[in-house]
Amino acid sequence: MKRSTLIDIICYVFFLLFVYTSLSKWFNYPLYIKDLHRSPLLGPFAGLISIIIPLSELIIAGMLLFARTRKWGLYGALTLMVLFTGYVGYVLGMTTERPCSCGGIIRLLTWPQHMVFNILLTVLSIMGIIIETNTENDTRSNNSNINLKTGT
């Protein structure tokens, strides 16, 4: 499979995931904010988080659609996935009350399933960054070779 196809697939996976979960959170806002308030770690910040997370997901999803911002979108996806995975780890290891403030069908996962899902997506985002960086480096290298050959 070509690298460009693989990076497109990775970006579309995150695009669909982030758009779906952010819109799910906002369409089910009363449930989303209630679950955030019940969270032992996030409760005090529920109002702010209820806006920042879905908005960040939409911004990052948009960045993944354009070549100029794709790499930053992948770094944003990695950041969100590390934060989400860290939170799931905290919930699994440190709490007995475990409200899920995730959007859509993802809230149907058990907490251990959530951890596996998040780890896989974190690895996928890292793979995307590596592939995108290698593609950029190859493009720059090819452009340098063309310039050397043509004298421009």
C-alpha positions in Angstrom: 0.0 0.0 0.0 1.3 3.4 -0.9 2.3 5.8 2.0 -0.1 8.5 0.7 -3.0 6.0 0.8 -2.1 4.9 4.3 -1.8 8.4 5.6 -5.1 9.3 4.0 -6.8 6.3 5.8 -5.3 7.2 9.1 -6.4 10.8 8.8 -9.9 9.8 7.7 -10.2 7.4 10.7 -9.4 10.3 13.1 -11.6 12.7 11.2 -14.6 10.4 11.5 -13.8 9.6 15.1 -13.4 13.2 16.2 -16.4 14.6 14.3 -18.6 11.8 15.4 -17.6 12.0 19.1 -17.7 15.8 19.3 -21.1 16.1 17.7 -22.4 13.2 19.9 -21.3 15.1 23.0 -23.0 18.3 21.9 -26.2 16.6 20.7 -26.4 14.8 24.1 -25.0 17.7 26.0 -27.1 17.2 29.2 -25.8 13.6 29.6 -22.3 14.7 28.6 -22.1 17.5 31.2 -23.7 15.3 33.9 -21.1 12.6 33.4 -18.3 15.2 33.4 -19.6 16.6 36.7 -19.6 13.1 38.2 -16.0 12.5 37.3 -13.7 12.6 40.3 -10.9 14.2 38.3 -12.8 16.4 35.8 -15.9 17.4 37.8 -14.6 20.8 39.0 -13.7 21.7 35.3 -16.8 20.2 33.7 -18.1 23.4 32.1 -14.8 24.3 30.5 -14.0 20.8 29.4 -17.5 20.3 27.9 -16.6 23.1 25.4 -12.8 22.6 24.9 -12.8 18.9 24.2 -15.5 18.8 21.4 -14.2 22.0 19.9 -10.6 20.7 19.9 -11.9 17.5 18.3 -13.5 19.5 15.5 -10.5 21.7 14.9 -8.2 18.8 14.8 -10.6 16.9 12.4 -10.5 19.9 10.1 -6.7 20.1 10.2 -6.5 16.5 9.1 -8.3 17.2 5.8 -5.7 19.6 4.4 -2.1 18.7 3.4 -0.8 22.0 4.9 -2.1 21.3 8.3 -2.2 17.5 8.3 1.0 17.0 10.3 -0.3 19.4 13.0 -3.6 17.6 13.0 -1.8 14.3 13.6 0.1 15.9 16.5 -3.3 17.1 17.8 -4.8 13.6 17.5 -1.8 12.2 19.3 -2.2 14.8 22.1 -5.9 14.1 22.5 -5.3 10.3 22.5 -2.6 10.6 25.1 -4.9 12.7 27.3 -7.8 10.4 26.8 -5.7 7.3 27.5 -4.2 8.9 30.6 -7.6 9.7 31.9 -8.8 6.1 31.2 -5.7 4.8 33.0 -6.5 7.1 36.0 -10.1 6.0 36.1 -9.1 2.3 35.9 -6.4 2.6 38.6 -7.7 5.2 41.0 -11.5 5.3 41.1 -14.4 3.2 41.8 -17.0 5.6 40.2 -16.5 5.5 36.5 -18.9 7.7 34.6 -18.2 7.7 30.9 -18.4 11.1 29.2 -17.5 9.7 25.8 -19.6 10.4 22.8 -21.8 8.0 20.8 -21.4 4.2 20.7 -17.9 4.6 22.2 -19.6 5.0 25.6 -20.8 1.4 25.3 -17.2 0.1 25.7 -16.1 -1.3 29.0 -13.2 0.7 30.7 -10.6 -2.0 29.8 -11.9 -2.0 26.2 -11.6 1.8 26.2 -8.0 1.5 27.3 -7.2 -0.9 24.4 -9.1 1.2 21.9 -7.3 4.4 23.0 -3.9 2.7 23.0 -4.5 1.4 19.4 -5.5 4.9 18.3 -2.5 6.4 20.0 -0.2 4.0 18.1 -2.1 4.8 14.9 -1.5 8.6 15.4 2.2 7.9 16.0 2.3 5.8 12.8 0.6 8.7 11.0 3.2 11.2 12.2 6.1 9.0 11.2 4.6 8.3 7.7 3.8 12.0 7.2 7.2 13.1 8.3 9.0 10.5 6.1 6.8 11.6 3.1 7.7 15.2 3.7 11.4 14.4 4.0 11.3 12.3 0.8 9.5 15.2 -1.0 12.1 17.7 0.2 14.9 15.3 -0.8 13.4 14.8 -4.3 13.0 18.6 -4.8 16.6 19.2 -3.7 17.8 16.6 -6.3 15.7 18.2 -9.0 17.1 21.6 -8.1 20.7 20.3 -8.2 20.1 18.7 -11.6 18.5 21.7 -13.2 20.7 24.3 -11.5 17.8 26.1 -9.9 
